[in-house]
Structures are given as C-alpha cells and as structure tokens.
Amino acid sequence: MTNEELQSLTEEISVRLFQKPFKHIAFFNPRLRTTGGRYMLSSHNIEINRHYYDQHGFDELAGIIKHELCHYHLHIEGKGYKHGDKDFKILMHKVGAPRHCSPLKEGKKRNTSLKSYFYKCLSCGQGYRRQRRVNTKRYVCGKCSGKLEEVLKIAE
C-alpha cells in the first residue's frame, strides 16, 4: 500500500464513519516502532506504522486509522481528544475503533552478545556484576570501601 492509497482510505473512513472530511495528510512513517499510529496535534497529520499493515493486514490498519481519526476529529472540534477523556471513549465505541493495536510478532531484538563483568571486594567479599568494565584503581567497594578485584568476564 502506498501513501496515496493510505490517504484515500483515511479520507473514505472519515466520511463513512464520522460524516466529516479528513483535510490533512496521512502517511506511513518508517521511524515508528512502538505504536500503530499517531495523530500530530500541531500539524493535524496522521502517521501510521507500516509494520502493522504488513503483519496484521487491512483490518488492523483500518482500526488504527479509526483510532487516530477519533483523536483528529475531537481535537478539531475542541472536545476531549485524549485517551482518558469521556468524549474520546464514547466516539471510539460509536465507530468501533480499537483501544490498542495487536502486538507485533517480531519484537525488538535484544543484543544477546553483551559481556558481563564480575567484581569481588578483597576485604568483605561483596560481589558486583556489571555490564561495563569498572576501573578498579579508581572505584572501591560500596559496602566497606575495600579494594575491588575483577573475578571473571562472562560473555552471554
């Protein structure tokens, strides 16, 4: 789906469900990662995360557009457009917009190649696990102020 098709779909949903025109721009924003879409208060544009369309299909995309159009029309009218506002909840129920998106199947991949460093106090035996290396000449034990020694480096 292109941005032009998204724009025409958004305009069509707006007229059909809200009986009001959508006069601004709707487009796919490739930088969105954690949300299905967002309504921009300053420009009145709607940005959509393409990954939701790719993974969940047209119905999920239509739901995201409905949700963002609820923000859009209520904000334009000067009513409560935030998630907790009564006007927003009533309009969402009226048009059948979802409160949340379905989760994406492939989440953000964590870097599993992080190293761990383990330090031990020579005086009291207190152990410390760190992801970053500690300068043992500069830092001391937080419990007794004793000297620290690197015991082992763990590559996970």
N, C-alpha and C positions, 0 to 999 in steps of 0.2 A: 504494500500500500504506500502510495506517495503522499507527500504533504498536501497536494491539491485534493486528492481523494479524501484525506482526513478532514480538510477544511469543508468540503461539500457535505460529508457525513455529519460533521458537527452542526452545520447550518440546518441540515434536514432534521436532525434530532431536536434542535432548539425550536423550530417552527412546529413540529409534530407534537412534542410533549409539553412544551412551555407556552406555545402560541405567541412567541416573541422571537424576533430575529437575533442572530448572533452576528454582530457587526465588526468583530475584531478577528485576530488571526489565531488559528490552531495549527500546531506543528509538532513533529517529533523532535524531542531534544535528546541527543545521544549521550549527554552528560548525566541524565537522571539515572540513579542507581537504586535507591531505596523506596521510591514511591511510584505509583502508577501514573500520576499526572499532577500538575499544579496549576492553579489559577494565579496569575500575576496581578496584584492589586493596582500597581502603578500604570501598567500598560493595558490591562484587561485582556491580555492574551492567555491562551491555554497551551501548556506544554504537556506532551504525552510521552511516556516511556515506551519505546518500540518493543522492548523485550516482552512486555505483557501480551502484546498482539501476536508476536512470533510464537510464544509458548502456549498461550491460552486461547487464542483465536478471536473471532469477531465479537462474540457475546461479551467477553471480558473487556474488550476495547469500548464497546457501546456503554457498558456500565461505568467505566472510568469517565467517559465523556459526559454522561448524565450527572455524575457526581460533581465534576468540575463546572458544568453549566448551572448547577444549583448555586455554587459559590458566585458565579458570574452574575446571574440574574438578580439574586438577592443583594449583592453589593451595588449593582447599578441602581436598584430601586431604593437603596438606603436602608434596607432591613438587615436583620441579623444573619450574617453570612458565615459565621464561624461554626465549627463542629458542635459546640455546646449550645448554640442558640436554638430557641424553640422554633423560629421561622425556618431554620435550616432543616431541622429534623422533620417538620411537617411536610415541607416541599420534597425532601428525599423520599419519604414514604409515599407521597402522592404520585411521583414519577417512577418509582421503583428503582431508585439508584442505590447501589451497594454502599455500605459504610466503609468497608475496607476492600482492598484488592486481594485476589488469591495470591498466595506466596509463589515466588518464582522457584522453579525446580532446581536450578543450579545456583546456589548461593555464592557469595563472595568467597573465593578460595583463600584459605589461610596459608601463610608461608610456614610449612612444616619443617623447614631446614634451619630453624632458629637454634642457636647454640645456647646452652645454659652453663653458667659458671657456679661452682660451689666453693664457698669460703668457710673457714673454721677459725674461731678465736683460739690462740695458743694458751690463753690464761684460763678462760672459763669453759671453753668447748662449744660455745654457741655457734650454730651453723647458719649460713646465709646462702640463699640461692638467688642468682641474678642473671638477667638476660644480657646485660652489658658487663664488660670487664671492669673491675674495680682496681684502682691504683692502691696497692697495699702499703705503700710508703706514705701515702697521704691520709688514708682513711683507717679508722680504728673501730673496734667493737663498740656497738651502741649500748651494750649491757654493762661492760666493765672497763671500757677504754683500752683493752688489751690489743696486742698486735694480731693482724689477720694474716692467714696463710691460704693460698689457693690450693684446694684439695684435689679437685678434678674438673675437667671440662667435658660436658655431655653434649654430644651432637644428636639432636632429636629429629 
